[in-house]
């Protein structure tokens, strides 16, 4: 009767809390308690082992908070005796979801610290966990233990690896009317369908001499590696969403995840790019990059088409390196501008969002050019990205190629947006850090479009008080600023001829509707620049400059 009353009251309380949370837009919090199959792992020695709880955050967006208390070797009994349950109790809040998965170590009858008989201490401990959660207003979910990978000599999966423990979990769940997810049956069904040999690649089967953490090799049929942890989350997630329907809108679908805390598929962006299929003809490859400073020189080759890189946050998801033109390379010769980029993008149909591309080489006479990115691909787009360097920040490399920068922040000193491509910059912030030039287009002769800046904001620091909008790297340079806010650092003459008198005749520099202290009249600008008419604006559309929207794989305009 007491348990029935507790159940009724807990259900009513949870419904009230859930309704209040939805009304207030409360962040979903999942708290996980369990054993090594769920736990976060120590990453030292290139440890490939992962628990499924460590992987879970990479399948959910950032509005879901996952707190993992699971620990290697724990049973319900030792989770309590080691003080981990006290930690959960101190953190647990009304409305939280509490995932409870034990059983592997409770069954160890020869270990008095951990042994908890299935229909004895194991169930009593589960009851204690559930009752406390319900009294707190939290929402417990019981899990049967994930299966061990036990195949007999005939290749048949043994299904008795957990004895009575799964049944004990179901009994407790029924007593309290709380959800139960049968991880044991779900993982056994998968193991059976995969078979003995194919399933080994998901577990800690390691060849000797291939892993510093296990130099002598390892055969472990309980613990999963990176691929196995991901697979188990993929198997369990539909059931988790069934239990927590509001989680459905927060589930993400990425082909690969890069994370420095071990919750992803890879630690480096380059490894994720390398894993993407070559010359993808149909679907994109989506790569999530978790927050972190990724110190790597990244190359995206031409065969990696339809890549979609998504950073978790542009301010704190940074790809950075520090090469510069005057640095001597492996041959003993100076690298030169073209070799300095932190990122080399050579692929068509590429999209990046919420990332920072950075070159930290600095700005001195011993450094010269130091690019953040070389963009050598067609139909390339950057949304809400940051580009930070000094001289030559963004190199738009390819003649005839089309690139879009929308909502981006671009920072540099001299000629920090330069190159041959057609590029459209919209709603961007352009930050000058030195008396110099914003652009240095080298538009090929006969190419209709060069650089177009629309609704951008040009700002500066205290060192940049005299800045030109652009100068012609090649004689047919084309650059246009439309309805942009120009700071007081922009000189009234606007444009510089790079001491190339002939370029005044062949280059095309134009403006329309710019405003702010750096804007100027036709008389104030150099005589060889142009001011567009309202009639001219019909030509300056994203689709007219970058080509038909249907030609772009990523529909960004």
VOGU-3710 file (C-alpha; in Angstrom, 3 decimals, decimal comma):
1> xxxxxxxxxx> 0,000/0,000/0,000  2,829/2,420/0,815  4,509/1,750/-2,507  1,233/2,184/-4,375  0,650/5,516/-2,633  4,239/6,593/-3,407  3,697/5,649/-7,034  0,497/7,689/-7,375  2,044/10,715/-5,698  5,240/10,485/-7,730
11> xxxxxxxxxx> 3,340/10,280/-11,016  1,309/13,355/-10,131  4,433/15,223/-9,057  6,337/14,268/-12,208  3,438/15,402/-14,411  3,352/18,761/-12,630  7,124/19,159/-12,878  7,147/18,143/-16,546  4,394/20,631/-17,398  6,180/23,410/-15,492
21> xxxxxxxxxx> 9,478/22,588/-17,170  7,945/22,675/-20,646  6,240/25,978/-19,842  9,540/27,531/-18,723  11,688/25,926/-21,441  13,650/24,037/-18,771  16,824/22,320/-19,926  16,576/18,538/-19,986  19,008/16,857/-17,599  19,885/13,169/-17,830
31> xxxxxxxxxx> 21,836/11,728/-14,885  23,420/8,332/-15,424  24,458/5,841/-12,751  25,918/2,460/-13,544  29,011/0,371/-14,235  31,873/0,295/-16,749  29,639/-0,423/-19,735  28,138/3,049/-19,196  31,076/4,928/-17,669  33,380/7,659/-18,972
41> xxxxxxxxxx> 36,870/6,288/-19,536  40,369/7,486/-18,773  41,861/8,488/-22,126  45,554/8,128/-21,260  47,692/5,760/-23,302  45,370/6,187/-26,280  42,751/4,107/-24,493  40,114/3,039/-27,066  37,588/1,860/-24,463  34,332/3,826/-24,160
51> xxxxxxxxxx> 31,143/3,423/-22,186  27,849/4,137/-23,899  27,064/6,894/-21,406  30,275/8,650/-22,453  29,046/8,618/-26,027  25,434/9,677/-25,360  26,013/13,489/-25,328  27,226/13,404/-28,933  23,791/12,167/-30,049  21,974/15,055/-28,367
61> xxxxxxxxxx> 22,055/18,797/-28,858  23,444/21,204/-26,280  20,057/21,886/-24,709  20,322/18,453/-23,078  22,707/18,085/-20,135  24,148/14,598/-19,591  25,859/13,960/-16,236  27,550/10,568/-16,018  28,254/9,149/-12,530  28,847/5,604/-13,800
71> xxxxxxxxxx> 32,191/4,115/-12,876  34,226/1,061/-13,793  33,682/-1,915/-11,509  30,649/-0,625/-9,687  27,663/-2,668/-8,585  24,584/-1,295/-6,853  26,282/-2,174/-3,557  29,705/-0,607/-4,233  28,093/2,429/-5,901  26,603/3,136/-2,494
81> xxxxxxxxxx> 29,631/2,192/-0,368  32,030/4,270/-2,515  29,947/7,418/-1,967  28,747/7,731/-5,564  25,082/7,445/-4,585  25,555/10,296/-2,108  26,891/12,416/-4,965  23,871/11,610/-7,123  21,509/12,461/-4,255  23,193/15,810/-3,663
91> xxxxxxxxxx> 22,875/16,738/-7,342  19,467/15,310/-8,220  16,816/17,940/-8,935  13,064/17,785/-9,534  12,401/17,046/-13,197  15,768/15,339/-13,794  15,808/11,963/-15,518  17,819/9,316/-13,658  19,101/6,357/-15,719  19,990/3,330/-13,563
101> xxxxxxxxxx> 21,911/0,407/-15,093  23,692/-2,206/-12,969  24,094/-5,974/-12,954  27,498/-6,896/-14,389  29,309/-6,607/-11,073  26,402/-7,354/-8,727  26,665/-10,943/-9,968  30,255/-11,429/-8,731  29,554/-13,804/-5,839  33,243/-14,058/-4,902
111> xxxxxxxxxx> 33,547/-10,315/-4,266  31,855/-9,271/-0,983  32,251/-5,557/-1,741  30,190/-5,834/-4,906  28,024/-8,956/-4,733  24,314/-8,247/-4,483  21,986/-11,208/-5,205  19,455/-10,494/-7,944  16,333/-11,070/-5,841  17,975/-9,772/-2,683
121> xxxxxxxxxx> 20,260/-6,795/-2,153  20,244/-5,924/-5,870  16,495/-5,337/-5,888  16,574/-3,563/-2,528  19,221/-1,171/-3,791  17,249/-0,496/-6,974  14,175/0,205/-4,851  16,148/2,674/-2,763  17,375/4,482/-5,895  13,887/4,633/-7,397
131> xxxxxxxxxx> 12,115/5,699/-4,203  14,573/8,515/-3,536  14,277/9,760/-7,106  10,492/9,759/-6,937  10,435/11,559/-3,589  12,780/14,188/-5,057  10,526/14,709/-8,061  13,064/13,191/-10,427  12,086/10,599/-13,027  13,900/7,266/-12,773
141> xxxxxxxxxx> 14,390/4,911/-15,727  15,643/1,388/-15,070  17,877/-0,407/-17,575  18,659/-4,087/-17,698  22,446/-4,584/-18,121  23,788/-4,554/-21,677  24,683/-8,033/-22,861  28,132/-9,551/-22,809  29,470/-10,696/-26,178  29,527/-14,408/-25,330
151> xxxxxxxxxx> 29,572/-16,771/-28,313  30,104/-20,510/-27,999  32,435/-22,563/-30,194  29,656/-22,977/-32,712  29,183/-19,217/-33,112  25,919/-19,124/-31,177  25,303/-16,271/-28,741  24,875/-17,332/-25,128  21,936/-15,446/-23,661  22,376/-16,419/-20,038
161> xxxxxxxxxx> 25,197/-13,962/-19,293  23,194/-12,036/-16,675  21,171/-14,791/-15,061  18,251/-13,458/-12,989  19,326/-9,794/-12,998  17,247/-8,618/-15,994  14,119/-10,229/-14,526  14,860/-8,568/-11,174  14,972/-5,178/-12,886  11,576/-5,739/-14,508
171> xxxxxxxxxx> 10,028/-6,677/-11,167  11,193/-3,451/-9,513  10,041/-1,368/-12,482  6,589/-2,995/-12,279  6,345/-2,376/-8,531  6,808/1,364/-8,971  5,343/1,803/-12,428  8,586/3,362/-13,685  9,923/2,880/-17,232  12,329/0,064/-17,996
181> xxxxxxxxxx> 14,573/-0,246/-21,048  15,636/-3,798/-21,816  19,220/-3,080/-22,868  20,050/-6,765/-22,401  17,568/-7,984/-25,031  18,240/-5,082/-27,406  21,997/-5,678/-27,452  21,582/-9,468/-27,633  19,351/-9,162/-30,672  21,984/-7,025/-32,380
191> xxxxxxxxxx> 24,878/-9,331/-31,405  22,970/-12,336/-32,691  22,287/-10,675/-36,039  25,878/-9,440/-36,401  27,467/-12,722/-35,443  30,666/-13,621/-33,635  33,323/-12,340/-36,032  31,606/-9,143/-37,234  30,742/-8,020/-33,695  34,348/-8,214/-32,482
201> xxxxxxxxxx> 35,229/-4,856/-34,068  32,896/-3,135/-31,594  34,577/-4,574/-28,513  37,993/-4,400/-26,941  39,598/-6,925/-29,256  43,070/-5,504/-29,790  45,943/-6,988/-31,737  49,346/-7,030/-29,967  51,522/-4,019/-30,718  48,688/-1,809/-31,986
211> xxxxxxxxxx> 47,661/0,099/-28,833  49,976/1,758/-26,279  47,411/1,150/-23,534  47,411/-2,604/-24,255  50,770/-3,394/-25,889  50,273/-7,166/-25,521  46,815/-7,056/-27,067  43,451/-7,777/-25,451  40,353/-9,923/-25,868  37,475/-8,372/-23,922
221> xxxxxxxxxx> 33,861/-9,349/-24,645  32,258/-6,967/-22,148  33,666/-3,517/-22,851  33,119/-1,563/-26,044  35,492/0,581/-28,052  34,563/3,877/-29,744  32,505/2,189/-32,466  30,812/-0,098/-29,957  29,791/2,698/-27,614  28,279/4,541/-30,553
231> xxxxxxxxxx> 26,464/1,416/-31,696  24,925/0,804/-28,279  23,674/4,392/-28,069  22,153/4,016/-31,524  20,435/0,817/-30,360  19,139/2,271/-27,092  18,203/5,765/-28,233  14,856/4,854/-29,859  13,751/3,294/-26,569  15,052/6,254/-24,580
241> xxxxxxxxxx> 13,061/8,608/-26,813  9,973/6,410/-26,395  10,289/6,878/-22,637  11,172/10,583/-22,920  9,206/11,864/-25,950  10,369/15,459/-25,458  13,907/14,257/-26,166  13,008/13,511/-29,798  13,519/17,084/-30,993  16,972/17,166/-29,394
251> xxxxxxxxxx> 18,411/14,047/-31,050  21,141/14,872/-33,567  22,196/12,855/-36,570  25,873/13,220/-37,422  27,987/10,779/-39,366  31,001/11,551/-37,196  31,663/13,494/-34,014  34,997/15,084/-33,103  35,497/15,650/-29,378  38,535/16,080/-27,180
261> xxxxxxxxxx> 36,847/14,494/-24,163  36,460/11,100/-25,829  32,703/11,386/-26,366  33,060/11,362/-30,147  34,406/9,164/-32,915  37,673/11,070/-33,310  39,930/13,459/-31,443  40,984/15,460/-34,537  39,059/17,075/-37,359  41,506/15,629/-39,884
271> xxxxxxxxxx> 40,701/12,065/-38,805  36,995/12,721/-39,256  37,550/14,221/-42,717  39,712/11,251/-43,691  36,912/8,887/-42,639  34,353/10,590/-44,875  33,525/8,706/-48,093  35,322/9,742/-51,261  33,415/11,508/-54,018  30,081/11,235/-52,243
281> xxxxxxxxxx> 27,491/11,361/-55,022  24,313/11,399/-52,962  24,156/12,334/-49,308  26,279/14,778/-47,378  28,690/13,709/-44,647  27,867/15,631/-41,461  30,639/16,106/-38,924  29,971/17,658/-35,523  32,979/19,323/-33,889  32,570/19,736/-30,144
291> xxxxxxxxxx> 33,962/22,737/-28,300  37,749/22,804/-28,070  40,973/24,227/-29,486  42,000/21,888/-32,300  45,662/22,568/-33,032  46,038/20,959/-36,425  46,832/21,854/-39,987  43,744/20,591/-41,762  43,524/19,512/-45,403  40,189/18,719/-47,018
301> xxxxxxxxxx> 41,099/17,068/-50,328  39,081/17,319/-53,537  37,704/13,791/-53,150  35,858/14,713/-49,936  32,806/16,297/-51,519  29,565/17,249/-49,744  31,177/17,694/-46,362  29,205/19,593/-43,729  31,270/20,659/-40,705  29,263/21,936/-37,730
311> xxxxxxxxxx> 30,998/23,500/-34,756  29,315/23,471/-31,378  30,003/27,186/-30,879  32,014/29,570/-33,087  33,782/31,285/-30,192  34,993/28,088/-28,570  35,305/25,623/-31,458  38,609/26,650/-33,014  40,851/25,093/-35,663  44,246/26,742/-35,306
321> xxxxxxxxxx> 47,852/26,610/-36,539  50,753/29,040/-36,835  52,609/28,623/-40,146  53,842/31,756/-41,918  55,460/32,732/-45,202  59,011/33,303/-43,939  59,154/30,088/-41,895  61,502/27,538/-43,410  59,870/24,298/-44,378  61,273/20,766/-44,480
331> xxxxxxxxxx> 63,296/21,581/-47,615  65,044/24,492/-45,931  63,278/27,049/-48,126  60,746/29,589/-46,907  57,178/28,320/-47,041  55,693/31,229/-48,983  52,096/32,447/-48,688  50,427/29,486/-50,374  51,694/26,957/-47,830  50,752/28,849/-44,673
341> xxxxxxxxxx> 47,029/28,211/-44,293  45,692/26,515/-41,210  42,980/24,954/-43,393  43,274/23,949/-47,044  39,866/23,343/-48,586  40,064/21,728/-52,041  36,598/20,150/-52,206  33,437/21,274/-53,974  30,024/21,432/-52,274  31,241/22,221/-48,787
351> xxxxxxxxxx> 29,463/23,847/-45,846  30,917/24,977/-42,505  28,934/26,428/-39,604  29,815/27,793/-36,165  33,588/27,366/-36,459  36,682/29,531/-36,033  39,552/29,213/-38,513  42,660/30,801/-37,062  46,326/31,438/-37,772  48,200/32,561/-34,666
361> xxxxxxxxxx> 51,563/33,318/-36,310  51,286/36,994/-35,416  52,216/40,119/-37,314  55,880/41,072/-37,613  58,514/41,557/-40,296  59,795/38,034/-39,639  56,425/36,497/-40,398  54,754/38,228/-43,384  51,728/36,373/-44,752  49,980/33,780/-42,589
371> xxxxxxxxxx> 46,609/32,578/-43,876  43,780/31,159/-41,819  42,191/29,367/-44,771  42,665/28,688/-48,463  39,316/28,109/-50,170  39,856/26,172/-53,396  36,411/24,751/-54,029  33,216/25,613/-55,877  29,826/26,054/-54,194  31,395/26,537/-50,783
381> xxxxxxxxxx> 29,581/28,238/-47,905  30,514/29,461/-44,435  27,735/30,389/-42,008  28,375/32,045/-38,647  32,104/31,317/-38,818  35,113/33,323/-37,623  38,334/33,846/-39,574  41,206/35,256/-37,546  44,732/36,034/-38,701  46,752/39,050/-39,763
391> xxxxxxxxxx> 48,034/39,465/-43,314  46,096/37,389/-45,879  43,483/35,845/-43,605  41,199/34,379/-46,314  42,627/33,213/-49,640  39,815/32,628/-52,161  41,996/30,623/-54,440  40,191/29,331/-57,505  39,208/31,301/-60,605  35,578/30,648/-61,484
401> xxxxxxxxxx> 34,794/29,204/-58,096  31,887/30,510/-56,039  31,882/31,003/-52,296  29,417/32,401/-49,763  30,235/33,935/-46,368  27,151/34,781/-44,319  27,053/36,083/-40,758  30,813/35,656/-40,425  33,485/37,560/-38,513  36,686/38,220/-40,478
411> xxxxxxxxxx> 39,742/39,758/-38,865  43,114/40,745/-40,307  45,624/43,396/-41,272  46,844/43,685/-44,890  44,863/42,367/-47,886  43,142/39,990/-45,515  40,485/38,986/-48,033  42,258/38,189/-51,268  42,217/35,913/-54,303  40,631/34,909/-57,582
421> xxxxxxxxxx> 37,207/33,472/-56,705  33,761/34,966/-56,873  32,724/35,491/-53,259  29,576/36,922/-51,684  29,892/38,352/-48,144  26,602/39,080/-46,401  25,901/40,303/-42,857  29,571/39,905/-41,990  31,731/41,893/-39,569  35,059/42,880/-41,139
431> xxxxxxxxxx> 37,668/43,843/-38,536  40,812/45,769/-39,547  43,748/45,606/-37,128  46,255/47,766/-38,976  46,509/50,688/-41,419  46,228/48,728/-44,635  43,755/47,273/-47,127  40,685/45,137/-46,555  40,630/43,362/-49,918  43,070/42,452/-52,657
441> xxxxxxxxxx> 41,020/40,844/-55,400  42,745/39,185/-58,327  39,668/38,578/-60,433  40,660/37,004/-63,774  39,980/38,969/-66,929  36,539/38,127/-68,263  35,188/36,801/-64,942  31,961/38,737/-64,380  32,064/38,834/-60,580  34,728/39,229/-57,956
451> xxxxxxxxxx> 33,880/40,182/-54,365  30,458/41,474/-53,313  29,898/42,723/-49,749  26,238/43,164/-48,784  25,001/44,547/-45,439  28,402/44,103/-43,847  29,881/46,118/-40,996  33,495/47,322/-41,232  35,099/47,991/-37,842  38,641/48,508/-36,520
461> xxxxxxxxxx> 40,891/48,543/-33,481  43,003/51,431/-32,232  45,896/50,582/-34,598  43,812/50,832/-37,739  42,883/54,428/-38,484  43,669/54,661/-42,205  42,283/51,720/-44,168  41,397/51,315/-47,849  38,479/49,165/-48,973  40,727/47,455/-51,469
471> xxxxxxxxxx> 43,532/47,410/-53,969  44,009/45,322/-57,131  46,305/42,317/-56,712  45,671/41,648/-60,416  44,639/44,320/-62,932  41,038/43,154/-63,425  40,113/43,086/-59,753  36,384/43,503/-59,044  35,010/44,452/-55,606  31,671/46,009/-54,663
481> xxxxxxxxxx> 30,306/47,161/-51,287  26,507/47,462/-51,035  24,630/48,987/-48,087  27,514/48,388/-45,705  28,317/50,295/-42,532  31,806/51,762/-42,922  33,686/52,819/-39,792  35,731/55,996/-39,461  38,907/54,081/-40,330  37,911/53,882/-44,003
491> xxxxxxxxxx> 39,658/56,594/-45,957  37,562/59,001/-47,995  39,383/58,049/-51,175  38,255/54,492/-50,544  40,463/52,611/-53,005  44,164/52,329/-53,818  45,675/51,431/-57,196  48,676/49,521/-55,706  50,845/51,945/-57,675  49,536/50,405/-60,896
501> xxxxxxxxxx> 48,207/53,246/-62,974  46,841/50,917/-65,643  44,767/49,090/-63,022  42,655/52,216/-62,636  41,344/51,521/-66,113  40,899/47,743/-65,882  39,776/47,150/-62,296  36,202/47,679/-61,134  35,524/49,074/-57,666  31,986/50,183/-56,842
511> xxxxxxxxxx> 29,582/51,052/-54,017  25,918/51,575/-53,347  24,128/52,886/-50,288  27,006/52,596/-47,851  26,701/54,597/-44,646  28,626/55,502/-41,525  31,645/57,784/-41,054  33,682/55,892/-43,652  31,111/56,391/-46,389  31,894/59,125/-48,921
521> xxxxxxxxxx> 30,496/60,993/-51,851  31,447/60,419/-55,465  33,681/63,508/-55,313  35,575/62,215/-52,280  36,265/58,750/-53,670  39,021/58,202/-56,228  37,862/59,241/-59,663  38,220/55,772/-61,171  35,799/54,087/-58,745  32,087/53,680/-59,447
531> xxxxxxxxxx> 28,767/54,323/-57,720  25,947/51,980/-58,665  22,437/53,170/-59,441  19,318/51,604/-57,975  18,711/50,061/-61,385  22,092/48,308/-61,177  21,052/46,522/-57,973  18,903/44,039/-59,874  22,145/42,391/-61,000  23,532/42,131/-57,464
541> xxxxxxxxxx> 21,557/39,234/-56,099  22,988/36,145/-54,462  21,643/33,907/-57,191  22,879/36,108/-60,025  26,408/36,324/-58,601  26,761/32,763/-57,281  24,643/30,946/-59,834  21,230/29,263/-59,586  20,358/28,076/-56,093  19,387/24,661/-57,440
551> xxxxxxx> 22,990/24,135/-58,588  24,170/24,256/-54,985  23,986/21,021/-53,025  23,704/22,918/-49,746  20,669/25,202/-50,065  22,112/28,249/-48,341  20,296/30,899/-50,389
//
